[in-house]
Amino acid sequence: MIGEGIEGTERVLSPGKGRGLRALKEFKVGDLVFACPAYTYVLTANERGGFCEFCFTRQEGLSKCGKCKQAYYCNVDCQKGDWPMHKLECSAMCSYGENWNPSETVRLVARIIVKKKMHPERTESERLLALREFESHLEKLDNEKNEMNQTDIAALRHFYSRHLDFPENAALNELFAGVNCNGFTIEDEELSHLGSAVFPDVALMNHSCSPNVIVTYKGTVAEVRAIQDISPGEEIFNSYIDLLYPTEDRNERLIDSYFFTCDCKECTTKSKDKAKMEIQKTLSTPPKQKEIQKMVKYAKNVIEEFRRAKHYKNIFHNDLLEICELSLEKMGSIFEETNVYMLHMMYQAMGVCLYMQDWDGAMRYGEKIVKPYSVHYPPYSLNVASMYLKLGRLYLGLEKKSLGVKALNKVWFALKSAIQDVQIWTL
C-alpha cells in the first residue's frame, strides 16, 4: 500500500495500470464511496448569469459583480469566497472587453497556479493523490497536442500577465498536459456542461468500460457512488469516456486522450458491439463488409464535422439541424435507428431542436433515443436517466402529463438503487 486510506479505500499499485484505488470494506450498490471537493474549478462562460460562480447553485436573481458585471453570485458570502480567483479575471475582462476569450482550460490552469501559491500544503482534495503527481504523458504528445499546449501557454501569459507570476515554460507545459489528462467536466442533471475542475483523489481511480462506480456532482463537490456491489480487496473503477460506442471507438478515444487501451471484460468479449452496430434488417440484399466500413468512416467524419461546425460563429442552427438530418438519411440506408452512430446524430439533432425551441422535434428524437440507450449503456447510467429527464420535462411542457410523469418516474427507477440522496435527481 502507498499513502493513507480514505473512507474505506486505499491507494495501491494496480498491476499493468499504475496507481489505483482499492476497497477496504464492502460497498453496496448506491453507497457513497467517498466525496471530494474540487481543488479548483471554473464555471463555463456560457452559463454566467444562471449559476453562482462560487458554489454553482442555479437560481434566478443572482447578484453580479459590480466591476466586471459578468460574474454572478448567490450573496456577498459567495462573492467574497470567490474573490481570490475572480480577481484574476475581473480587471482583465474590463480591460479586454469582447476580446477577453481565454479557453476554459487556460482559466482553470490560472486558478491552479494561484491555488498552489495560496495553499502549498496538500489540501482536502488531495488525501490520496497530490496534484503534483498527475501524469502528464508529455513524451507521448504528438505535434498537434504540443502545439495546442503552446497556444494555451501563450494565452495564459497574454490574459493573466498582470496578476500571475508564471512558472517556467517547461513547468507550464507539464501542468497543461496534466490537466488535460486528469481534469473533469462538471455537468448538471441533464449532463449539460457547467464547468471544469480538478479532483485529484477522483483522478486516482483507473478506467474500466464496465465501471463499478459513477461520479456525480453536488455543486463543486464530486461524489463517487457504487453502481455494483464491491467487495473488500476489489479495485474501484470509474469510466473516463462515453460508453455508448463500440469497443474499437472507445479504445481509439482512450488512446487519443489518455494514452492506453482498455482490457476490461467488456473490451475483451465485445459483447455489446453487435447490437451497437445494428444493420438494417429490411434490406433485400445485406450490405457487404466494405460498404459497412465505408459508412462507419462517413459516420465518424460527419460527427467530427458537426463538432467543428458548432463552434463556427456564423453558422445558423437550421444549418446544424440539416447536417443531422442529411447524415441520418444517408446512414439510415445501412444502419438501424438503434445503431450508435444514428443515436449520436439524433442526440445532436435533439439538442439543436431544444435550442430552437422546437419542442415537438426534440420530443420525437428523444423518443427514438431513450430505449436503445437503456440497452447500450451499463446499469444505473446517468446518460439514460438524463434522457428520461429531458423527455419528462418536454412531455410536461407539451401538456402530455401522463407521459411526463411516467418518464420522470423512470429517472428515479433508473437510479433509485444507485443514487439514494443525490440532490440533482430530486424532481
Disulfide bonds with the S-S distance in Angstrom:
none
